[in-house]
Amino acid sequence: MRYFPVYLDLDGREVLIVGGGEKALQKLRLLAKTSARLRVVAEEIDEDIVALARERGVALVWHRFRPSDLAEVAMVFAAQDDAESDAKVAAAAKARGIQLNVVDGPRQSTFIMPAIVDRDPVVVAIGTEGSAPILAREIKAKIEAWLPANFGSVAARAMTLRRRVQEVLSDTVARRRTWERLLQGRWRSAVLAGDDEGAEREFDRQLDAAQSQGHLAGSVSLIGCGPGDPDLLTLKAQQRLQEADVLVVDRLVNPAILEYARRDALRIDAGKEPEGPSVAQEDINRILVREALKGQRVARLKGGDAFIFGRAAEEMAAVRAAGISVEVVPGITAAHACAASVSLPLTLRRQVRQFAVVTGASADGAFDLDWAAMAKEGQAFAIYMGVRSAPCFCDELLAAGAGAETPVVIVENGTLADERAVAAQLSQLPVAIADKGIKGPAIIFVGLDWAAAGLSRPDKLEVYEPAQATRRTRSRAEATPVTQG
Ligand SMILES: C[S@@+](CC[C@H](N)C(=O)[O-])C[C@H]1O[C@@H](n2cnc3c(N)ncnc32)[C@H](O)[C@@H]1O
C-alpha cells in the first residue's frame, strides 16, 4: 500500500485551487461540500466557478498564481490547463511542505483523490492508487446503488444519541451490542423512513432492555473457514466474523480471511507462539470458555469444516459444560474443495456409490482402519493429513488386495495460489509424493479418476509417469508416528 487512506479535518482551514477552467470547477464542486475556507486563483475564471463561488462563499482572486498565494494554505490543488504552470505551483507548495494535488499528475502530487460516495457524515473513499480508475468507478456505482440516499441521516442521528447511551450503559460490550441492535434493526428503519416518533420509541425500548439485562452472556461460534480461498467462506461465517469480539485462530486458516473480522477484535493464535505450536486442546477449550464468560462473542476459526478432523466436538463439549451457548457454522471441507478444484467427481452413479474420509494422522503410528474393506474394488476415499503416512497406506492397501494401478490424486494447497495436483497409481504413491516434493497440506484421493466419469484430466494436473516409478518397499515398522501432513 503506497497511499494510506485518511480523512483530513478541513473545518475552517484554507484550501487553494489554482486554475479557472473545467478541472478547477470539478475540484471546487467536491470541496464545496466541506467546511473548508476556499479560494480560487487564476487570471481568467469561468462563469460556472463564479456562480458556485457566490452560492457557497468562495474567495476569487483574479491573477496569475504567485507563491505568496500559499500563505496560510493547508492544501492546494494545481488545476490549470498547462503542465508547466502546474509544475510551478507544485514546486512552491513542496518548498513550503503544503499538501498538494496536481490534477492528472499523481507523481507530482503528495496526495491523490479517491472516488467518493457521499452520504455525509458517512463517506466512502475508494482508491486504486491510480492503477485502474475504472475499477474504482465500478465499485462506487455498486455502493451508490446499495446505500439509500438518506443513509447519512442514520449516522447523524446516532451521533446525537451517543452521549445518552454512554450515560446509561457504562459497560463497553453492552454499548456495542445496543448500537448493533439499533443500527441493524427497527430503529434504523424508522430513521430511514423519516418516522421520528417510532425511532425515539425504539431507541428508548432498546436502552431500557440493555439496562435491565445485567451481565451479558457470551457465546462461541465454531466456524469452518474452508480450505483457504476466502471466496469459499459461507455468508454466515462472514457474518459471525464481523460480529466477533474475540477470534481464536487455527494454523490452517488463511490470514486473508481475517480481513472480514473487526479490526478491534482480539486475536488469539491457537497455532503459533506465544500460546505455542502445541497449544494443547485443553488450553484452547479454556480460552474459549474464559473469553465467553467475559460476555464476549468468540469466533473459533478452523480450516475446512469444524466437524471433519477438526476436534470441534471436544471444544463444543467444554463450552457447553460451562453453560455457554455454542453453535457450529459449517465450512467447505478440504476434500470437497480439492475435488472441485481439479474437477474430480467424488461419487459416480454406477461406479462409485460411497465415498469416505479417513485420517492419515495417528498419535502412535498405528492405523486402526479396515484395510480389507478399503482395498475392495470400487472403494473411494480421501486421506487427510496423509502425506507422511502415505507409504504405510500404500503398503497396507496393497497387502489387503488393492490393485497396484488404483488411481490416486494428490492435491496440495487446494484452492490457494500455490495449489498443485498430481495423478499417480497406488503403488507409486510414496515415490510420487517424494519426487514431486509434496509437503502438504494435501488431500490424497484414492479410487477416483476422471476417465471413469467420462471426463478428461484437467490441464493443470501433473501426471506421475509409471516409468519413473520404482516401487519403494518398506516394512510396516518403518511407518513413523504421524500427527499432521
Ligand atoms: C487437521 S485437518 C483439518 C481438516 C479440516 N477441518 C477440513 O475440513 O478440511 C488438516 C488437513 O486437512 C487437509 N487440508 C486442509 N486444507 C487443505 C488445502 N487447502 N489443500 C489440501 N488439503 C488441505 C490436509 O490433509 C491437512 O493435513
The ligand as an ORCA input file, in Angstrom:
! r2SCAN-3c Opt
* xyz 0 1
  C      -6.417    -31.110     10.915
  S      -7.049    -31.466      9.332
  C      -8.325    -30.318      9.242
  C      -9.326    -30.608      8.189
  C     -10.394    -29.543      8.078
  N     -11.211    -29.490      9.251
  C     -11.271    -29.735      6.842
  O     -12.479    -29.979      6.980
  O     -10.738    -29.577      5.743
  C      -5.802    -30.783      8.291
  C      -5.712    -31.489      6.961
  O      -6.717    -31.011      6.089
  C      -6.244    -31.082      4.765
  N      -6.248    -29.715      4.194
  C      -6.610    -28.584      4.799
  N      -6.554    -27.548      3.952
  C      -6.135    -28.056      2.771
  C      -5.892    -27.488      1.486
  N      -6.065    -26.192      1.260
  N      -5.485    -28.295      0.494
  C      -5.318    -29.634      0.705
  N      -5.534    -30.209      1.898
  C      -5.947    -29.437      2.915
  C      -4.830    -31.638      4.820
  O      -4.911    -33.022      4.681
  C      -4.436    -31.233      6.207
  O      -3.369    -32.023      6.694
*
